[in-house]
């Protein structure tokens, strides 16, 4: 087998592997939506707790990293903004102001739903 054929075979194998991982990412989005919905409910019920904000931040962080790798740049950018806003709330002293976290979370959930409808 020529070096070119080996290289082409390796590239095809890599592309197939990335496609499987991308498909798995898309398959897990409904679970992420469910987790984020639960955390949003928890945020409304426990306005003085940073725990739901931390959970939201952790999921946003993962989505930020993964979405861009799999061709969902806008989803990744929204997740990055959500992560950033959650960090501000987590680091803040005094009463929690989660308005921006809530706004970016709703935007992220809308973007995920849009991606799922298109898939």
N, C-alpha and C positions, 0 to 999 in steps of 0.2 A: 504494500500500500504506500502510495507516495505521501510525502510530507504535507502536500496540499490537501489530499483526501483526509488525512488524519486531522488536520487543522479544521477542515470543514465539518467533519464528524463531531469534533469536540465543540465547535461553535453551535451546532444543531442541538447537541446534548445539553449544553449550557442554556440555550434559549428555551428548551423544553422544561428544564428544571425551574427556570425563572417563571415560566407560564404557570406551572403547578403551584408555586409559592404565591403568585399573584391571585390565582383562583382561590386558594385557601384564605388569603386575606379578604377577598370579596365575600366568601362564604361566612366568615366570622363577623362581618359588619352588622348583621341583625343582632347578634349577641352583644356587640359593643353598644348598639342603640338601646337595647334593653338595660344594660348596665348603667348607661348614662341617664336614661329616663328615671331609673331607680335612685340614682344619686341626686338628680334634680329634685325629685320628690323629697328626698331626705334633706336637701338644702332648704327647701321651703318649710319643712317641719322643724328643723333644728337651726334656726337662723344664727345662733350664737356659737355654732360648732364649726371648726375648721376641717373636721373629718371628711364631710362630703366634698369639700373643695379639694382636699388632698387626693381623694379618689378620682375626681374629675381630672385633676392635673396629671395624674399617673396615666390615665387612659389617653388623654390628649397628647402626652409626650410620646407614647407608643405610636399613635396614629400619625403624629407629625413625622416621625422617622420612617415609618413604613409607607405611608401614602405617596410620598415623593418618589420613592424607589420603584413603585409600581405604576407610575404614570398618572397619579391623581394629585397634581401640583396644587390645585385650588383647595382641595380637601386638606392637604398637608399645611398650607399656609393658614387656613382657618384654625386648624388644630394647634399650630404654633402660637397664634394670637391668644387662643384660649389658655394654653399652658402659661404664657406670659402673664395674663390677667390673674390666673389662679395663683401664680407665684407671688404676685403683689399682695393678694388677699392673705395668703399664708404668712408672709413676712410682716404684714402690718400690725401695728399695736392698736388697741382700742376696739371699738365696735366694728364688726365685719360689714364691709360694703361689697356685696356680691353682684351688684347690678351688671357690671361688665362681664363677669363670668357667666351669668345667666344669658346675656345677650349673645355672646360668642358660642355658648353651648347650644342655644336654639339654632343659630346659624349653622353650626357644625352638624347638628342632627338633620336639618333641612338638606344640607349638602350630601350627607350619607344617603338619605332617602332618595335623592335625585340620582345618585350613582347606582343605587340598587335598582331603581326603575329602568335605568338605561342598560343594565347588565343582562 
